[in-house]
């Protein structure tokens, strides 16, 4: 049975990306740069993101590759409070908290590499 999942985000500069997540989004970074496959783990609450290197390639978000779509979706309680925290930290909000046509309550931010990340909860729509 599945228990949990983690996002794996390739990044052109994993140290710079980790710094953004720490300073702007409240994550804690643990560096594994000397591992056979260098990476950084980002932790916040019960969430983990793993950053890997792109070998200099630019991140291409799903919306650019496929015409729409988020690059990560985080199930989140207290979306209002989290959105306000991100606003205070100057994280770019691309979609403010709202109810979607598929009955989610969510908001969307853009990270330093151009990924769109949604923070929401399923089934809490209109």
HELIX and SHEET records of a PDB file:
HELIX    1   1 UNK A   14  UNK A   25  1                                  12    
HELIX    2   2 UNK A   62  UNK A   66  1                                   5    
HELIX    3   3 UNK A   79  UNK A   88  1                                  10    
SHEET    1   A 4 UNK A   7  UNK A  11  0                                        
SHEET    2   A 4 UNK A  47  UNK A  53  1                                        
SHEET    3   A 4 UNK A  39  UNK A  44 -1                                        
SHEET    4   A 4 UNK A  28  UNK A  32 -1                                        
SHEET    1   B 4 UNK A  72  UNK A  75  0                                        
SHEET    2   B 4 UNK A 116  UNK A 121  1                                        
SHEET    3   B 4 UNK A 105  UNK A 110 -1                                        
SHEET    4   B 4 UNK A  92  UNK A  99 -1                                        
END                                                                             
